[in-house]
Amino acid sequence: MSDKKSRRIASADLLSETESKFHKNATAEDCINDLRRVQKRNDSTFITRIKYRNLGRYSDRTWNRFFGTFLEFRKQAGLELSRGAQRMEREIAKHASHDIYREFFNDEVLPWYNKHAKKDRKKHPIRTMAVVSDIHDIECDEFTLSVFISQCEMRQPDIIALNGDIFDLPEFSKFDKDPRAMKSRERYNFVKSRIFAPLRKACPNAQIDFLMGNHEFRLLRHFADRSPYLKIWLSDIMDITFADFFGLEEFEINWTSKLDLGCYTKSDIQKELRQNYKYYYDQTYVLSHEPETFGISGSNGHHHTLEMRSFSNTPSSQYTWVQTPGLHKLDAEYIKGLNKWNLGFLFVTINTLHKSVIQEPVQVHEDWALVNGVYYSKKG
């Protein structure tokens, strides 16, 4: 390219920049003052690069010589928080959120921990537990639920443990919800009338423990926030409280959620959910909704699949860990064609004298089951 042609192109570029408010003599302070002027005149509006391009005196090339990026331009003008200030704001928001959640937890949740614990009057050392998890309210397999309640009535366990995700509560999930498809009242009434009431009637003397699962955690956060959506939702189902919703007083249920509701990030939430467990009989047995390692016999839910393993910490110790099957029906819409779930529940026998445990997982098929010598058929 000839020198003459290059000069013509350079002149055209300069003319273009002049027309778009290029000022070669403008200083960094001039640019900052102009950006502040634009922001002041548009106090309620966030000034973006495009908006400044339309309202400001100086072109991109003018201010770019001093600041490099528009974000840095805003920072130098005092319109953008520094990284340190941003971190400070996040920490303030985090701890303000913690205060709300912890106040709710201390006032409304913690008083129900072991409030309805039954006095142990038995003189012999054998204790029994019935464990069920992942019912997911109206999404449950009702045949399996009926088998579980029938077996509880026959065996009369000392403790019935509802090990998380008894509710499904998709209304409070992170996924998009169509309000027209919500069944909030139906879900609430199902748990109350088809799970809590029949269990309490079948086993009037049993201690019923409800260990919070990740699905119940969703609701607790909303309860603590007292969000407008939650107020509307609760109004639709009789304006009830946290304790009313979970039937803690009516059905004499102990609530277990000793985690920190103020956990802020997704990883914090997962960490806290893994800490929501409960020991039984002088740490002879432990329940946790989330899979976790404790070094003693116990069980978890969450995955809806039946697994059992044995392990030993010393030459003379014998422990078992069971991952319980769920009661969620097998034809879940979101896993069609990929279902590897099992239906069922768990019975546990504990010798409190020897601190030893026998676990009896129960698997139920969709239309039949044989449990403790009793044959069940869905067809009647």
Long-range contacts (C-beta under 8 A, 24 or more apart in sequence): 17-59, 17-61, 20-59, 21-56, 21-57, 21-58, 21-59, 21-62, 22-58, 22-59, 22-61, 22-62, 23-57, 23-58, 23-59, 23-62, 24-62, 26-58, 26-62, 28-63, 28-66, 28-67, 28-76, 30-58, 31-58, 31-62, 31-63, 31-66, 31-67, 31-73, 32-73, 32-76, 32-77, 34-58, 35-63, 35-73, 35-74, 35-77, 35-79, 36-77, 36-78, 36-79, 39-77, 39-79, 47-74, 47-79, 94-264, 97-262, 97-264, 98-260, 98-262, 98-264, 99-262, 100-224, 100-225, 100-262, 101-221, 101-224, 101-260, 101-261, 101-262, 102-260, 102-261, 102-262, 104-220, 104-223, 104-224, 104-261, 105-224, 105-257, 105-261, 108-223, 108-241, 108-242, 108-243, 109-220, 109-242, 109-255, 109-257, 109-261, 112-243, 112-248, 112-253, 112-254, 112-255, 113-254, 113-255, 113-256, 113-258, 114-254, 115-248, 115-254, 116-207, 116-208, 116-248, 116-252, 116-253, 116-254, 117-207, 117-254, 118-158, 118-205, 118-206, 118-207, 120-158, 122-158, 125-351, 125-352, 125-353, 125-354, 126-349, 126-350, 126-351, 126-352, 127-158, 127-159, 127-281, 127-349, 127-350, 127-352, 128-155, 128-156, 128-157, 128-158, 128-159, 128-347, 128-348, 128-349, 128-350, 129-157, 129-158, 129-159, 129-160, 129-161, 129-280, 129-285, 129-347, 129-348, 129-350, 130-155, 130-157, 130-159, 130-160, 130-161, 130-345, 130-346, 130-347, 130-348, 131-161, 131-163, 131-287, 131-299, 131-324, 131-345, 131-346, 131-347, 131-348, 132-160, 132-161, 132-162, 132-163, 132-324, 132-327, 132-345, 132-346, 133-162, 133-163, 133-164, 133-165, 133-166, 133-213, 133-289, 133-300, 133-301, 133-302, 133-324, 133-326, 133-327, 133-345, 134-164, 134-165, 134-213, 134-301, 134-302, 134-304, 134-324, 134-326, 134-327, 134-328, 135-162, 135-165, 135-166, 135-191, 135-195, 135-326, 135-327, 135-328, 136-165, 136-166, 136-167, 136-168, 136-215, 136-326, 136-327, 136-328, 137-166, 137-167, 137-168, 137-169, 137-187, 137-188, 137-190, 137-191, 138-168, 138-183, 138-186, 138-187, 138-190, 139-168, 139-328, 139-329, 139-332, 140-327, 140-328, 140-329, 141-327, 141-328, 141-329, 141-330, 141-343, 141-364, 141-366, 142-194, 143-364, 143-366, 143-367, 143-376, 143-378, 144-327, 144-343, 144-344, 144-345, 144-364, 144-369, 145-194, 145-195, 145-327, 146-376, 147-362, 147-364, 147-369, 147-371, 147-376, 148-327, 148-345, 149-198, 149-199, 149-202, 150-202, 150-374, 150-376, 151-345, 151-347, 151-362, 151-371, 151-372, 151-374, 152-199, 152-202, 152-203, 152-206, 153-202, 153-203, 154-372, 154-374, 155-347, 155-372, 156-203, 156-205, 156-206, 157-203, 157-206, 157-347, 158-206, 158-207, 159-206, 159-207, 159-208, 159-209, 159-280, 160-199, 160-203, 160-206, 160-207, 160-208, 160-209, 161-208, 161-209, 161-211, 161-278, 161-287, 162-195, 162-208, 162-209, 162-210, 162-211, 162-253, 163-211, 163-213, 163-287, 163-288, 163-289, 163-299, 163-300, 163-301, 163-324, 164-211, 164-212, 164-213, 164-214, 164-215, 164-216, 164-289, 164-301, 164-302, 165-213, 165-214, 165-215, 165-216, 165-289, 165-301, 165-302, 165-326, 166-191, 166-195, 166-210, 166-213, 166-216, 167-191, 167-215, 167-216, 167-219, 168-215, 169-215, 169-216, 169-218, 169-219, 171-233, 172-218, 172-219, 172-221, 172-222, 173-218, 184-233, 184-236, 184-237, 185-236, 185-237, 188-237, 188-245, 191-247, 192-247, 196-247, 196-250, 196-251, 196-253, 197-251, 199-251, 200-251, 200-252, 207-254, 208-251, 208-252, 208-253, 208-254, 209-253, 209-254, 209-256, 209-278, 209-287, 210-246, 210-248, 210-253, 210-254, 210-255, 210-256, 211-256, 211-257, 211-276, 211-277, 211-278, 211-287, 211-288, 211-289, 212-255, 212-256, 212-257, 212-259, 212-276, 212-289, 213-289, 213-301, 213-302, 214-273, 214-289, 214-290, 214-302, 216-246, 216-257, 217-257, 217-259, 217-269, 217-273, 219-245, 220-257, 220-261, 221-261, 224-261, 280-350, 281-350, 281-352, 281-355, 282-352, 282-355, 284-350, 284-352, 284-355, 284-356, 284-357, 285-348, 285-350, 285-357, 291-323, 295-319, 297-321, 297-357, 297-359, 298-322, 299-323, 299-324, 299-346, 299-348, 299-359, 300-324, 301-326, 304-328, 304-341, 304-342, 305-340, 305-341, 305-342, 306-342, 306-344, 306-361, 306-363, 308-359, 308-361, 318-356, 319-357, 320-357, 320-359, 322-346, 322-359, 322-361, 324-361, 325-361, 325-363, 325-364, 330-366
